[in-house]
Amino acid sequence: MNTTKLKDRLGGKLQAMQEPKEERKILTMPNKTAVVPVNSDYIALTNNALDIIRENLKNQPLSYQLFDIIKSPSGGATSFTVPGLAGDEIYKELTGIVLDYATPRAYWDTPDPVEGTPPVCYSPDSLISHEGKPCNRCPFNDFGSKDGESNAKACKESVTIFLLRPDNIMPIIIRVPVSSKVIFQRYMTRLIGKMMPLCGVVTKITLEKTTNKTGQPYSLYNFEAINILSPEETVKARTFGQQFMEVVNTNELNQEAG
């Protein structure tokens, strides 16, 4: 056989064997930790926000006291008070991406505990207490257990929402009272029905004045999806949210459920 033709055939086979291997190498070795910028109005999704957070924290968990926490206003007010660089700012609505949420509950053995006082019992999900006991069997979870006069429960429920706004890499915490918990859950269910992840839409939160059975005014929360993120933004928001929550002291947050 002509040695020149044999070399050409062997060279062709060798090249054919090498090409798929090179292709597989490219496909199976992506850098999973690399930050991939996306086109977005949210600065947390367009740069190395997590690297900045980790660098400044020096591997310490984010404490509850470091967050801007938006609580339910009193007297049925329909505006949010949000801490800002120059003092408190008033907003009629809050918009952003819900990175994560929790449904904690906590029980104090005094009617008006001093702020910062640890609860006697708490649960991160309103299902199982920190001691491993089922919340649905606890007498403090019964309606009317708070004072015997109202229908309120002694164990206080809430929803903790981590809302990422466009101009900040740190989300704010919005504390939704139990009176609006079902409204938030219905909002989530509607998104599920449309096969939309919570972090895949821009959520607008507003307040509505209403009254309870005894005529006392309070603020009712409303949730609305006002924009759908691109697939790239959704993936980045999900990844950012998951990694961000890894540096949050969730145990401390659960104990501050009140």
Number of C-alpha atoms within 10 A of each C-alpha: 5 6 8 8 10 11 11 11 12 11 12 12 11 11 11 11 11 11 11 11 11 10 10 10 11 10 9 8 8 9 7 7 6 8 16 12 15 16 11 14 12 19 18 22 25 17 15 15 18 19 11 11 16 15 11 10 12 8 10 12 14 20 14 18 10 8 14 15 19 17 16 21 15 10 13 17 17 20 18 21 16 17 15 10 6 6 8 11 12 11 12 12 13 17 18 23 27 25 21 19 15 17 20 24 28 25 23 17 12 10 10 7 12 8 8 10 11 17 19 12 15 26 25 20 17 21 16 17 19 16 9 9 12 13 19 13 11 11 13 18 20 16 15 15 16 19 12 11 8 12 13 17 18 22 26 20 24 21 24 23 21 23 23 26 20 17 12 12 20 18 24 21 21 21 20 22 20 17 14 16 17 13 16 17 13 12 16 15 14 12 16 12 8 8 10 16 13 22 24 25 22 20 22 17 18 19 21 13 13 15 13 9 8 7 8 10 15 20 23 23 20 15 19 14 18 11 13 14 16 14 10 15 22 20 16 21 24 19 14 18 21 13 12 19 15 11 17 15 14 17 14 15 18 22 23 18 23 23
